[in-house]
Amino acid sequence: MVQQIPQIPTVLGSVATTPFRSISPDKLPRARVRGSTNTTKSLRGMTLKQCVVRTVMLTLYQNMMCQFNEGLDTSDVANTSYVHMMKNVKLPVSGTTYRYAINPPLEKEKPYLLFLHGFPETSYSWVNQIEYFTRRGYGIIALDLLGTGGTDKPVKLEAYSLRTMASEIAELLDCEGLDKVVAVSHDLGSFLLSRFYTYQSQYLSALAILDIGYNAPGTDLNQTYVEAYNNHSQATFGYPVLGYWYYFDEPDAHVLLDAHLDSLYSLMYSSDTPKVMVEDFNTIGALQEWRAADRRAEFGNDFITNSTREQWKTITRAQGGLEAGLKWYKSYLRGINSADKDA
C-alpha cells in the first residue's frame, strides 16, 4: 500500500529571527524543530539571514548534539555490499545509539528512501533494495531497528514503545539533516511506520507499507487482542494466525531459537512458505516442536541462498542472538502501546 501524504509547510518559528548568540546548546534540539537546510527546497522563500541562521543551527545541532560513529563495529557486515555505508549515531534526546546504512542521492531531485525491517531481521534485509536504488541514484537509509544488529538493545520493554521508537527515528533524521524521506516498511517495521506517520508525518513525502496494513493508535496487539484474533482466525481459516506469538513471549524462547538458527531460517524463508507457515509456525506449539527437533524446510530462490543464510546468522550471533528482537512482541502483548490511543 502506497499513500501519498500532503506536503507540510516548514515552520520557522522564532529561530530565523533569534540572534545566534542568544541560543544556548541545550536549546538546540528545540530550536531546530524540523526541516533541513541542506536542500534547495528547504531554503526556498527564506531571506539570506534566515538561510544563514538555519544553516548554522543545523550544523551546530549535528556537531554538538549528535555523536557519530563512536565505537562503530561493522565486522558482522564486513562481507556485505553496503558495509562502506554504515554509520552509527548516539541520539541527543533519547541517548540511544542506532546503526544504519546511508548513502546520498546522486541527483538532488531524487529522494532518500528510508527502510524499516521486520523480525528476525536487520538492515541486511534490504541489501537488494540498497543495491538496486543506489545504482539508480536514489538516497537510501536502512536502519538496524531497536534491539537488532549494531543498534542498542534496551532491557526494559517500555523502550520498545512504537511512539518512542518513532521519535527516535525523527531524531536520527534530524541528525542527518533530512527533512523528507520516502519510507518503506515490512513486517514489524510496518507497525513502526504506522506510528511514524501518525506522530512524525512532517518527515514523510510518501510511504509504502508492506505485509501489514496501517495500524492507527488504539489498534494495540495486546494479549486480549491476540487471543481474540487467534480465536477468530482459527474459526475462519482453520489455524491461529498469531499462534507463534505465545512462544515468542516465553522468557527463554530465544535460547532455543538461537541454538537452531538454521532451522529457524529454513522455516521463515521456505520455498513452500504458505504450507510450512500454517502447519509449523502459526499453529500453537508447532514452532517449539520444530525447533526442538531441529527440523529443516526446503528454501532457496534468487534472493534466499546459503550465502544470505550464513550472513544472517553472522549478524544474528554478533548482536547477541534474538532476545532483544523478541522484546518487540513482549512489549505488544503487555500493552506498552495502549497509551498511544489517548495521546
N, C-alpha and C positions, 0 to 999 in steps of 0.2 A: 504494500500500500504506500503510495507516494502522495503526500499532501503539501500543496503549495501554501506558504504562510505569508500574509501581507507584510510588506516592508514596515518596519517600526522606526520612526524618526529618531536620530541620535539626540539625546538630551544633554545639552551643555551644562545646564545648571549654573552654578556660580564659578565653576573652575576657570572659564575663559577670562573672567573679569577680575579674578582674585590675584593680587600681587604675589609673585612666586615666593618672595621671602616670608610671606605670612603663612605658608603651608608647611607644617612640620611633617617629618617622615611618618609619624603614627597616623596621620590623616590621609596618607596617600591612597590606601585602598578605597576609602570612602570618596575621595576626590575624583578618582577615576572610576566612575560608576560603570560605564560601558563604552564601547566603541573603540576602534583602533585608529591610530594616526599614521599607520604605515601604508595606507591606500589612498588613491586619489578620491575615491568616493567618500571616504570618511572626512576629508578635508573640504569637500565641495561646499561652497556657501559661507565659509568662515573668513573672517578678516585675517590679515597676516599675524596680528597679535594673538588671536585665538589659536591659529595653527601652531605658532611657536610655543605657546603655553602648553597646549595639549601634547605636543611632541616631547617637551621637557618632562611633563608629568608622567607620560608613559615610560620614557627612558628611565626615570628615577624609580618608578614602580617596579620595573623589570629588574633593574640593577641592585636596588636596595632591599626590596621585599621578597623577590623570588630567587631562591637559591638553586642554581642549576648544577647538575652533574656532580654532586657531592657523593662519593662512594659509588659511582655508576659501575655496575657489573653487567657485562654483556656476554660473559663466557657461555651462557646457556643458549644464546642465539648466534654464536660465532660462525656457524656454518650456514646461516640464512642469507638470503639476498638483500636483506634490509638492515643488517647489523650496523652499517655505517650511518643509518638514520636515527639510531637510538639516542635518547636523552632521558634525563630524569629531572624533576623539579620538586623542591620542598615548598609546598603552598604556604603563602604568607598568613592566611587566616586560620585554616584548619591545622596546619603543621604537618599534614600528610604528604608523603613522598610518592609520586606517581612516575612510573617509567613508561615511555611511549616512543613510537617511531614517528618522525615528522620530516617532511620534505616539501619545500615550497613549490608553488606552481611555476611553470616555465613562462607562462603568459599571464599578465596581470588580470586579464578578463576571466581567467578560469578560477573556480573556487577551490577552497580546501574541502576535502571530504573527510568527515570525522567518522571513524569506525568503532563500534561498540560490540564486543563479542559476547558469547554465551558461555555455558558450562559444559564440559570441563576444559575451558579453552583460555587463550591469551591473545595478544595481538597477532600471534603467529597464524591464527585462524584466517586472517585476511591477507596472507602472503601473496596469493594470486591476484587479489584486487590491488594490493600495493604495487606489484609489478606492472599490472595492466594500466592502471591510471597514471602512474608516474611516467610511463613511456608516452602517454598521450598528453602530457603537460599539465595534469591536474596536481594541485597540492594535496597531500594526504597527512592525516594524523590518526594513528591507530594506537589506542591505549591498552596497556595491561590494566584491567579494571581492578578495583579494590579486592585484595585477597589473592591476587594471581600474579604470576610472572615476577617481575622486579619491583612491583608496587607493594606498598606497606600491607601488612596483614594484621589488622587490629584483632584483639581478643574479644572485646565487648561487642555484642550483637547490635547495639544502638548505632555503632559506626557504619553499619550496612543499611541504614535508612536510605530509601531511594531519594528523598528530598536532600539529605545531607550529601550523598554522592553527586547529585545533580549540581549542587552549589560548588562542589569541588571541581567538577568539570568546567564550570564557569570560571573559577579561579585560574585553572590551568590555561584556558583560552586567553584570559587577561594577561597572564604571564608571557604568553607567546605573542600578544598583541593582535589577536584575531577577533574581529568583531562580528564576522558572519561565517558560517560553515553550512555545508550540506551534510546532514547526519544520516548514517546508515547503521541499522542495528539488527541483531539476531538473538533469538532465544532470551536469556535473562537480560541481555543488553537492551532488548525491546521494552521491558518494564522500565528500565532506567531512562531510555529515550522518551518514553511517555511522560515521565515526571520532568525531564529536562524541558520538554515542550511546554508543560504546564507552568513551570516556575521560572524558566530561563529562555523563553521563546525569542527574546531580543537577539539571541546569538544565531538563530536559525533562518536561513533563506529557503530551505526545503528539507524534507525528511523522508526516509524510506524505512518502514518498519517491517521486518521480515519474520515469519514464523509465528509470531504472537501479535495480535492486534493491539491497538491503542488502549491503554488502561488509565482511566481518569482516577484522581484521588477518591478514595472511598471504595474502589474495586480492590479490596485487600485480600490476598490469598492467605488468610489466617487458617487456623486449624478447623474452624467451623465451616469456612467456605470450601476448603479442600475435601473435607468429608462429604459435604453435600454434593459437590461436583463429582466426586468418585461414585457416589450412590446413583446419581443421575446418569452418568456415562455407562455404568455397569448395566443399568436397566435399559438404556437406549442402544448402546453399541456392543454390550456383552463383555466389557472389560473396564476397569477403572483407569481413566486416562492419567491421573496423577498418583497412581498407586505407589510408585517408586519414591514419592516424597516422604513417606513414613520411614523408609530405610535411610534416606539422606538425613533424617532428623535424629537418628540414633547416635549416642555420644561417641561410639567407636567405629562408625561407618567408614571413616577414612582409612582406618587400619587395614581392613580387608581390601578396600579399593586400591590403596597404594601398593599392596602386596601382589595385586593381579592387574597391573596396568594393561598388559597385552590383551587380557580377557575383556576388560572394560572397553578398550579401543575398538576391538573387533565387533563388539555388540553395538556400540553407539554409532559406528561408521560402517555397518554391514552393507554388503551389496544386496541384501534381502531385508532392508530396514523395516518395512511395514510389518512383515511376519514376525521377525525376532523381537521387535519393539513391543508388540502386543503380547506375545507369549512369554518373553523372558525379561522384559524391562518394566512395562507398565503394571503387569499383574502383581498384586501384593504378595510378597515373599519370594517371587521368582528371581529377583535380582540377587538376593542373598544366596540362593541356591546356585545360581550361575557362577558367582564369584568363588564360593566355597569349593566348587568342583573345577575351578579354573578352566571353564569351557571357552571355546573359541568359535566365533562365527566367521563365515567367509566374508572377506572385504576386499575392496580394490576397484579403482577406476582411474581415470586420468589424473585425478586430484588426490585420491586417497591411496597412498602407496606404502610400501615398507619403509621408505625413506621418511615420509611425513610422520609415520607412526613413531619411528625412532627419535625424530626431532621433538615431537610432542612429549615423549617420555623423558627426554633430556631436560626439557623446560619444566615439566611437572615435578621431577625429582629435585631440580635445583631450587624450586620455590618452596620445598619442604612438603610436597605432597598436596593432597586435595582438601585438607582440613579447613583451611581458611576459605576456600571457594565454596564449601558446603554451608558456610555461615550465611550466605545469601538465603538459602532455603530455610534455615533455622530462624532467621530474623522474620521472614514472611510468616511462618507458622505461628510465631509468638506475637503477631500483631504489631510489630515495630512500626509499620507504615500506616496503621489505623488512624493516627492523629492527623494525617495529611488531609483527610476529608473535612476537617474543621478549621484548617489553617487558612 
